[in-house]
Structure formats: C-alpha cells, structure tokens
C-alpha cells in the first residue's frame, strides 16, 4: 500500500486512479483474459461424429413430426367426409372444395378418390393412417432415446485432442515448422540487412543525410501493408516487372517462378519488417560513445573487430528487441503470405484462420493459435538467453 | 624508446574555419611535450592529426622521420588516451588493457600475462577481472594508460585525461604519468588547458591560441619569459598595464600607463610609440612599508588602496586598486601579520623592472608588422 500512497503523493488521486485502471484493464482485459479464454477453448473439444449423429437424429425426428401432422390432417378430413355420408349424402363437393381452399396444395385427387369411396373404404383409410401415426410416434420415442446417448457423447470435453490433432496432422505440422523456420530466416535476413543501415544512420551519416535516409525508410510505411505487398506481387509474379525485364534482356528464357517455395514471402516480409529491426538497433548504437569506436581503431582494430568487440556487444539489447519483434511479426503475418505465397507456401496463420472460419472449429483454431504463441514466447526467451540480455535491458 | 614527431607547416581547415594555422615544430623522442591553450585553440585538432583520425589540409606529419599521410590511426605507432578515457565498459579490466594485443593476434594466455604486468605497473594488481565500471576515476585513468601502453606505442597522445578527476587525485596522477613516461621512455604529447598540469609535467610546452602556436619552450621559460601578451596572461597570473612606449633603450622600455610611467624588460624589440603592455606576476610585486631608501626602492612604485584580502593558505591574494587604474593582485607569503590590510587603506606596491616584461599589444603588433 506504501507504493499506492507514494503514487498518490507524486501524481495526485485522479492520475493514480487513471494509471491503475489503465494498467488493470490492459493487463487483465488485453493480456490475461483473452489468453485464458483461448487456452480454455483450445483444451475443449466435442466428438465431431457424435455431433453429426445428433444433428442427423434431430432431422429424422423433425421429419417424423411433419409426417404425423400431415396424417392427422388427412384423418380429420376423411372423418368429415365419413360423417357427412352417414348424415345423409350431403354434397360431397362442398367438403372437397373446403379442403382445397384450406390447402390448395393438398392432393385434390385423394379427396376426389375419397369422395367416390364408400364409408367402409374411408374407415379403412383412416385406420391405415392411424397405424402410420402410431408407428411414427414409436419411432420418435426410439429416436429420443438414441438422441440422449448421442448428445451425451457430443458434450464438449476437456482434453488434449486439439493439440493431438496438430501432432497427427502431417500437413499442418509441416506448415507449422516451415513457418517457424521461415520466420527465423526472415529475422536473420532482416538483421543482416538492417545492422549496417542502423550503424550508418547512428554513427557514420552526417546529420542531413541521416535525416533523409530516415525519411526514406519511413515513407513507405505510410502506405498500407496490403498495397505494399501487392507492389511486391507486381514485381515478383510470373508476368511481373522483374520477369518482364529479365525476359526482355534475354537473361532467362521463361519467367522465374519466385512465388514457388517461400522466396517471395521471405523477401516481402523482410521488406515489411525492416523498420522494426532498424529502429531498436539504431537506438542502442546511437548511445554508443563514438570515442569507443575511435579508441578501438586507435589500438589497431580493423573495422570488423570494432563491430565484433565494441559495437555489437553494445547493441545487443537492440538486436535482441529487433529480432524478437521481427520474428513475432513474421510468424504472425497473414497478409504477406496470403498475397505473395504460392500454393506451396502456406503460412501457419492461414491454417489457424481456416480452422476458425472454414472449419468453424474454435477449439482447434485456439489450439493452433496457442501453440504459435508458446513457440514465439520460447523464441523470445531463447533470444534473451543467446544475447544475454534481461527484460530490463529490453525495456530500455 | 619513443620516436620524434615532426609537424611540418601543418594547417587544418574545416570549411572556412582554420583550426590550426601553420604549426611547425619538432617534438623530440622521449620528450614529455604539452600543448597548452584554452578550449577551441586547436590543440585537440593537432592531436587528432598526429593520431591519424584526420589528415592535415596542408603540410606533413612525420613520426620517426616517416610521413604519416594516408595512414589511419590503426596503422600509426601512436596510442591515444581519450578525454573521457573511452574504456570498453562491457569488457573486464584485463580485456580492456589487452585489447590492442588481441587485435594483433596474440594468444589469450600471453595477453593475460602482459595485462597483469601492466596492472603491476599501474598498481592495480588484483583488479584484472573487475569490470571497468567498478573502478574509481583514478583507477580508470590508470587502466586507460595501461591500455594505451600495452600496444607499445612510440608516441603516447593524451587528451586532457585528468580533467575529470578531483584536485588531489589530479596532482597525484600528474606525478604518476610523469613517472610512467620516464620509465617507458615513450614520447608523450599531452593536451591540456590547465597550465598547472603543463608546467609541472612537461619537458617543453607549446602554448596555443586560435590555431596558432604562440610560444614553444621549457616550462620556466614560458612562465618567466613570455613572448606574447597571450602567453603572459594565459600561463599563470599576470597584472597587465596597457600603455604606449615612451622610450626604449638598453633592453628596457618605459611605458606611459594609467598607473604612471613604468619600466620593464623589453625583449620583443618595442620602439617608442608602440602600443604595448607591461606584465608583472603577482608574486613579483612587493608591499612597500615606506622604509626603503632611495637605493633599495624598486624601479616602479604605485600608490593604491586595499580592496580585499583573500586567504589561499600558504599565501594571500591582496587585491589593490590605483587612482584610475584597474584592480591588481599581489601574492604575499602568509608569514607575517596581515590584519592591518583593512579595505580602503593606502598601500604602496612596487616591482623591479627586471621582474616585469613589456610585450606588444596583439592587434597593434600585427598592424605594425
């Protein structure tokens, strides 16, 4: 409570309430609850066969009820005719007409047949219908008993079924591992591309040039990600700009199929996430005392050793943050693989999307999503370990 | 043994700004040489040209007789100690010291051994495995020195490395640096704006102002026989008496000043009519008690009033002011009763012509030339 009092003293009551409410809503509403709900969903499953059976039985029972209703209506009409005949040969057409009026789609031929029939025939007809109703009712009772069993079987249950599904589904498992591997690759390519840019921006570029470069890096991000990705599609597709140029120059005989495999996706993602790698690294290198670089140089170090021993160790937290962000974004990307990916380069996010939206199986979708989340967290921990940084370094 | 460093008509320009103008001198091998001047005078630029971080716009830098043009800082036989030391905070003390050896491909065991030898030299024997951030300011200073010496440079360049230390430590480190220099025989080029540092440590001093080396000489020479008004005022304290030369003969000049006619040594060839100033050190002024005979009275006497007395410890600063003149400082040794020097009291100040020097006023001298 001392901490709260300290807060109140420093920021006042309103501000303290705002901060605590904001933090609470953020932590519980944005982080804890959704994850818990998803975890719960992912551990819940219902036997799909039993569910199908339930639906089937219910449909059958519904059909039987319709039959009973029809038969009862027919009996009522036949009885009307019968009592009319017994009352003294009333106009048979009146009853028939009424039936037609009441139900224009009811078979008039049947009514005419009945009109022509003798009372004995009508009675026999009624009995047949009554027997049929009794049979249907018996059937419904049997169905209800069966339904209770099936419903019990279709009850949602807790279990690892959804996770087992991922392990057993060869295709989805392959996509999962490919997504992780390709995201690692995107992260690595981004790091290799961005470290020199970040170093140049922070330490080598004269002020104006650095500002221009920074602007050049940021401006593409004013354009929607989808549009940017389609721009890459225009460049990389079979009839795209690059292929046209290569064909025209005669370098290749037929278009290169960039989009087969993950090449185009990796290129597109590297481009899409460059800023998320450049800025954390830039920020850390920017705080490096330039004298340290000069001191290393003065002591005889060639450029690569200066980077290896002085700049990179200093930039480690930034590199870790950049790698974590890029990896998370790449692994969780949906638009880029959807647009740039060929038929063989499906991303795991697409599998998750399909499970939710097309399979309508929230349990399975949650299990996939949760697996991806846990993998990403493991990746973060591995990066922090690899770069020997802790959360405080990253928060800086 | 260190190498000599020759600056051959070196000029450095940054755009329109001339940071160093026609620097021309030779720093002898094994010498402790200081560049002394206020910030922005170009002394750091000279250091960076010698270490190879920048190339001079004109002229040549030679080390051991070899032209250094085109050689980067990693290719020169120099090592630089930065003003902020620039130790590598993520490395241990011994790794810092051994970095230059690591660069040269020396094995880890040999590096460690050499680092420990250097740690002995700087009296930090057991600190090898600490991080530099765990050391005190003075210890870091020593580590920086050891790191620079580890690569066995012919010339060690020091860019105000003591400026971050407190006074006591600074004085201690002066002696230590001087001792290390004597022991290793490396040529030291020391940059400082602190005349105390320059005077106590150096074999020779180059006094700089606005990109120009105004005077080069041994400390006592620079202190007692300044060639320019700038040197006279920047190195140590001096009381200036601006005026005009009335007569100049036999190595002395007599100036008409606001304190009357004053006589001083004339080494710079002043002639009657020149704009000039007389400079006299506070410790060369005497407080006269009126008992002097005509024969023992100094050449110059001034009637002044006491403004205040500041106690410095071993001596006191006596501030006095003449009728129309400016405030003067007189150092009096604190070996007598000074309670009588109440503000407002009339006192007579005197100094010998041999204790004072007449120097041309900078602007006027340039105009005359």
Interface residues (C-beta under 8 A of the other chain):
Chain A: X289 X291 X292 X294 X295 X296 X297 X298 X299 X300 X301 X302 X305 X309 X310 X313 X314
Chain B: X51 X52 X53 X72 X73 X74 X75 X78 X79 X80 X82 X83 X84 X86 X87 X88 X90 X91 X99 X100 X102 X103 X104 X147 X148 X151
